Amino acid sequence: MALAGRLLLAVAVAASAAGCTVAYKTSILRKDVLTDAQKVIADAKFNQGDMTIAASVDRQDTTYDPGQPINLSVTTSKDTFVAILRILPSGDTAIVFPNRGQRIAWATANTPLTVPRALDAVTIAADKPGVVLFEFIASTYGQAWLFTRAPDDGSDFVDLGVTTREIAKDLTSTLKFGTTHAVAATYLTVRIAGGGLF
């Protein structure tokens, strides 16, 4: 192979490697693997009606250090009640919105709701490396327990335990399926760094 050909090949290989690095850093190629306990919530079918929901976090690469604050944002197409669940790899599930700092589970249509707000004394974080699932649920039916349940005294969030199958089943029944209430749900994952390649 001529010298020019070898140089072009070397440049192509370097560019390809750099492209993979960028792709992983921007989550283009990254696939966060959920545990069985997390999949139960992620796979639950909550949507009904014509309401839409979109969610994001404050880091484009969705990767955080252990203990680093995670700021969430959710936008819905209707005025609605909203809850956000955090599901750790163990299945440990908490309602992180509403919370001690934001007790009203309400979102105004087409207006981003930030959780937590800038001056709230509540922090959402995960201490152990791994994938954390956030499930965002909106419903025009505001009497569901996930919108009205308050954190225990001294806690920022409502702790639901680790029985995600029961939680998913209870959510399905409490959201009043088969009624005229609109329900929309989506989820996203974040990576807590440490203990692996990414």
Buried (B, 14 or more C-beta within 10 A) or exposed (E): EEEEEEEEEEEEEEEEEEEEEEEBBEBEEBEBEBBEBBBBBBEBEBBBBEBBBBBBBEEEBBBBEBEBEBBBBBBBBBBBBBBBBBBBBEBBBBBBBBBBBBEEBBBEEEEEBBBBEEEBEBBBBBEEBBBBBBBBBBBBBEEBEBBEBEBEEEEBBBEBEBBBEEBBEBBBEBBBEEEEBBBBBBBBBBBBEEEEEE
